Amino acid sequence: MVIPPLRRKALRDLRRLWGQALAIALVLAAGVATMILGNGAHRSLSDTRERYYADYRFADIFSDVVRAPLALVEDIEAIDGVLQVEPRIVKLGRPEIDGMAEPASVLLVSLPKSDGLNLLYLREGRLAHPDAANEVVVSQDFASAHGLRQGSRLTVVMNGKRRELTVTGIALSPEFIYALGPGEMMPDPHRFGVVWMPRPALEQAFDLKGAFSNLALRLARGVPESRVIATLDRLTAPYGGGGGTGRAEQTSHAFLDAELKQLAAMVKVLPPIFLLVAAMLVHMTLSRLIALEREQIGLLKALGYTPAKIAQHYLEFLLLIVLGGVLVGFVAGAGLGAGLARLYARFFSFPFLDFGTDLRVYGLAAVVTAVAAVAGALQSLRAVLSLPPAVAMAPPAPADYRGGNGWVLRAVRLRQTGRMVLRHLLHWPFRTASSVLGMAMAVAILVASLWSFGSIDHMIRVTFQMAERQDVKMVFGTPETPVALADIRHMPGVMAAEPFRLVPAELTHGTRSKRLVIQGRPDNARISRVLSPDLQPMPMPEAGLILSAALADALLLRPGDRVTVEFLEGRRSVIELSVSGISLGYVGLGAAMDITALGRATGDGPLISGADILLDEAEAQAFFKAAAATPKTAFLNVTDLTVSRFRATLAENIILMISVYVTLAAIIALGVVYNFSRIALSEQGRELASLRVLGFTRAEVASVILLELAVVVVLAQPFGWLIGHGIGRAMVAAFSSDLYRVPFVMGRQVYASASLIVIAAAGLSAFAIRGRIDQLDLIAVLKTRE
Amino acid sequence: MTSGATVIETRGLTKTYRNGPTEVHALRNVDFRAQRGEFIVVLGPSGSGKSTFLNILGGIDHATSGSVLFDGQDITAFGDAALTRYRRDHVGFVFQFYNLVPSLTALENVALVTEIAAHPMPPEEALDIVGLSARRGHFPAQLSGGEQQRVAIARAIAKRPELLFCDEPTGALDSATGVLVLEALAEANRSTGATTLIITHNATIQQIADRTLRFADGRIVDEVANPIRKRPNQMSW
C-alpha cells in the first residue's frame, strides 16, 4: 500500500511534535473520560434503577399508620388510579449481636406477597415460609457486615420481647437501595439492616392481627400522585395516618436522586472545560505549525495541490491527535467508570449494576470531542486556504511590535529581557489570554472540588459541636409522659438529659406545602440547640415556630409570616402559627418550637418523644445495656458513631475524588504550559540563541521563557479562584435539596492548595522545557534566515 | 592601526566532525595570531572553514584539538560557564541576518548587552558610533536591513569588547548599504580598539583591512598585509 506523501508528512509531523500532540490528546482524553464517566454513570445508575424498580415493583406511594384494619385496603384500592395496594407491617426492632456493644436497629418488614410490591431479589437461600414464626430474610449488607448466611441465627428484640430467628435467605429490595438507619446521616450496614418476616409472625409480635402499620401503593401511569395522596390521607387519618409520601420523599429514592443530580451537574461542568481548553490548545499549536510551514504550503499550492487538499492534510494531522485522545479517554473513562461503579456498590445495594456498555455514550463523546478540536482548528485552516502561493513562499515579515503598550513599560521599570517577555505576551493577546484561561480552568477545577471538604468539616463542626451536642439521642417508640425523662435521668452514666417531642405535620403557606417533623424543645436547651444563621443559639419562642432556612425558602416564608400547621398525629389539629425566626440547618427540612407550646398546639399535653443525653464515657456500656432493656426505646443515635461513620465514608471518597480531580487539573496545567512554552520556544528560539551568543548564561536565557510562563501562571490564579468560586456556588445551588443543604465554606487554604497543585504541575512542565532551552543549537540558529 | 600586543592566538587549531559516514575536516592545524586593534578580513569559498574558525574563536563552537589563547588563557579548556563569561565580557558578534530581538527597540537591543556586560558604554553612545541615534526608539520591523545591521554592530561593541567577530555582515545587503555598515564597523574598530575579524565573500572589502587571510580546505593558504587602509567609501566595488 502506498501512503500518499501528505499523509506520510502528517504521520511524521505527529512524531516530531509528539510532546505537544500528547498534551492536547491528554486534555481531550480527560474531556472524553469525564463525559463517559458522567454520562455513563448517570445512564447506568438511572437505567439500573428503572429496571430494578419495574422488575421488582417498587411502590409509588408509602404511608405509615399507627394501626389500621385490613378492611381499609379495599377502600384504598378503590381510589381512582391506584393499581395495587400492599398493606404491610413495618416496625423497628433491636438486634442482639454477640460482641457488639454499640446500639443497632433493624427495620422489620412483612414479606411482600409473591405478586405484591417491593419484591425481594434473593441473593442467597430462600424466602421465609409464610407460616414459619421464626424464619427471616435479611438484607445483604447487614448480613455481610455480621457474617450472616443461610441458616445463621439472629436474635432480635421486637416490641420488648427477644426472639430467636433463623436466616433463610439474603436479599435486596428496591425500597432499600440506600439503607439509612433512623436518625443517621450515612448508611452503616453494621448498625442498621432490614429483616423481612412473614406477616403472621409480625402480626403476633406487634399485636397487629388483621391490621397493618404501613401501606405501599402502585399507581397507574400518569396518575397525579398528589390527588391520590390527598384521598389516601383522608382515609388513613382516623387510624393515625402520618400522611402519604411519594417516591421523591422516600429516603432511598431521594438519595439516589441526589446522586444522579450531582452526576448531571458534573457532566455539565467538567467535559466542557476540557473541550474548551483542548480547542484553545489546538488553535495555538496548529496556528504555529501553519506559520512555520508557510513556505511548504506555498510550494504545495504552486505544485498544484488544491487548498482543500492541503487543509485536509492538517485536518488529518489533527484527527490523528483526536483519535489518540478519544482512545485514551475511552480507556480512562471505562476505568474510572468501573471505579465509580465499585463506589456505588458500597453505598447503593443494586442486584446488578452495569457500567459503560452503552456505545451511544462513547459515540457521543467521540463526536463532541472531534467537533471541539476541529472548531479550535477552523481559523488556522482558513489561513491555509487563503494564503496565495507567492506570498506563502516568501518569508513572513518580521513581527511588528509597534503598538499601544508603551504605557505598560513606562509604568514598570524592567530589564530588557523583562521587556521582551512583556511585549511578547502583549503581542499575542489571544494566545496569552487563552493560556491564562486554560491555567485558570485547572485552578478552577481544583477550587470547585476541594472546597467541599472544608464545607463538610464545617457542617460536622456546626452540627455536632455547636448544635447537636448530645452524646446520645434516645427516641421512644411512642410518645411518653414526662415521667420517662425522670427515668432516663436515673439511668447509669446519664449526666444530663433534655426532652424533645417530634410531631409529623404539614406546613402550608399559600399554595405551597411541605411535610416534615416539628421538633418541640425546651426553652433555652443547653444540650441540643437550634442555631441562627450566624451560629448563635436561638431560644425557643413562646408560641411561634422557628423554621430552617431551607424550609423557609421552600415555603416562601419570612419571620412574622403566618403558616398553617396541620399535625398528622394524635388529634390532628390544624392551627395557624407565626414564624418567629429562621435557623440554620444542613440536613432535611426543620421546624422547631417550644415543647410546651407544641403540647398545647397538638392538644396532647406534655408528651415527649425522647431525650438528648450527655453521657459519662466510662459508663457508656452500662447505659447502652440499660437503654436496650427499656421497652420504650425505639432506637438510639450515638453522635460519635454517626460522626465517625460520616468521616470514614468521606475519607474513602476524598482520596479517590482528590486524586481524580488533581489528575484532571494537572493534565490541563501540564498541557497548557507545555504547549505554550513549546510555541514560545519555537518562536523565540532564534532570539534565545542570540542571547546565548551575546553572553547570556543558560539560566538567564531559560528565564525569558520561564518568566513568560510564570506571568501566565500567576495571572491565571485569581481568575481560577474566581471561576472555581463561581462553579462552587453553582454546585451548592444545584445540590441543595430538601435532603440536605451544603454550606458554602471557601477557605483560603482551598485557593492555596489549588494554586500550589497547579503551580507544581506547571513547574514540572517548565522543567521539561528547560532541557530544550539548554540544547539550543547556537550556530545553526544564527546561520539561517528565519 | 595595530598596537603590537597579541590579543588572540591559535595553535594547531583543528576541527573535525562527522557528516553521516564521512569525516569532515573543517579546520586543519590552523596557527593564527591577531594584535590588539587589528582589522582583519577573512576570505575563502563556502566550506573553507572560515566560519568554523570564527565560531571557535568566539567561544560558540568547540575545537577538536589545538588551542585558542586569549590573554594567555586557553579558551578551548573552558567549560560552558567560562565560555559564556568570555563571550559576555570580551566578544562582540555581528551576523549576516542581524539577529536582533524583534520585541526590543534599537536602543533596547543595545541595552540588552550593556545590562549584563562588565564595563559597557552607554547604549546611546554605541548607537551614536554607528550613526543611528535618531532611530533609537524604532523596532527592528521599522528599520531597513542596513539599519538593523548597524544596530547589531552597536549591540556588539557596546560592551567594549576586545574582539569583534563579523560573519558576512554585508552578505544580505546591497552595496550602498554595505558601505554604510562597513563604515560603522571601521568606526567601531577605531573608537573601541577592538580587534576585528570580518568574514566575507567580497574580496573588495580587503581594501579596508590591515591584513587579509584566505582560507581554503580548512587552512590559511594566504596572508596579505595591507599597508594602506582605505576608508569604506573609498573602496571600488
Chai-1 contact restraints between the chains, C-beta under 6 A:
chainA,res_idxA,chainB,res_idxB,connection_type,confidence,min_distance_angstrom,max_distance_angstrom,comment,restraint_id
A,P398,B,P102,contact,1.0,0.0,6.0,A-B,restraint_1
A,P398,B,P140,contact,1.0,0.0,6.0,A-B,restraint_2
A,P398,B,A141,contact,1.0,0.0,6.0,A-B,restraint_3
A,A399,B,P102,contact,1.0,0.0,6.0,A-B,restraint_4
A,D400,B,A141,contact,1.0,0.0,6.0,A-B,restraint_5
A,Y401,B,S103,contact,1.0,0.0,6.0,A-B,restraint_6
A,Y401,B,F139,contact,1.0,0.0,6.0,A-B,restraint_7
A,R402,B,F139,contact,1.0,0.0,6.0,A-B,restraint_8
A,R415,B,E115,contact,1.0,0.0,6.0,A-B,restraint_9
A,Q416,B,L104,contact,1.0,0.0,6.0,A-B,restraint_10
A,Q416,B,E108,contact,1.0,0.0,6.0,A-B,restraint_11
A,Q416,B,A111,contact,1.0,0.0,6.0,A-B,restraint_12
A,Q416,B,L112,contact,1.0,0.0,6.0,A-B,restraint_13
A,Q416,B,E115,contact,1.0,0.0,6.0,A-B,restraint_14
A,M420,B,V101,contact,1.0,0.0,6.0,A-B,restraint_15
A,M420,B,S103,contact,1.0,0.0,6.0,A-B,restraint_16
A,R423,B,S103,contact,1.0,0.0,6.0,A-B,restraint_17
A,H424,B,S103,contact,1.0,0.0,6.0,A-B,restraint_18
A,E687,B,V101,contact,1.0,0.0,6.0,A-B,restraint_19
A,S690,B,N99,contact,1.0,0.0,6.0,A-B,restraint_20
A,V693,B,I60,contact,1.0,0.0,6.0,A-B,restraint_21
A,V693,B,F93,contact,1.0,0.0,6.0,A-B,restraint_22
A,L694,B,V113,contact,1.0,0.0,6.0,A-B,restraint_23
A,G695,B,T84,contact,1.0,0.0,6.0,A-B,restraint_24
A,G695,B,R87,contact,1.0,0.0,6.0,A-B,restraint_25
A,G695,B,R88,contact,1.0,0.0,6.0,A-B,restraint_26
A,T697,B,T84,contact,1.0,0.0,6.0,A-B,restraint_27
A,L778,B,I60,contact,1.0,0.0,6.0,A-B,restraint_28
A,I779,B,N55,contact,1.0,0.0,6.0,A-B,restraint_29
A,L782,B,F95,contact,1.0,0.0,6.0,A-B,restraint_30
A,R785,B,F97,contact,1.0,0.0,6.0,A-B,restraint_31
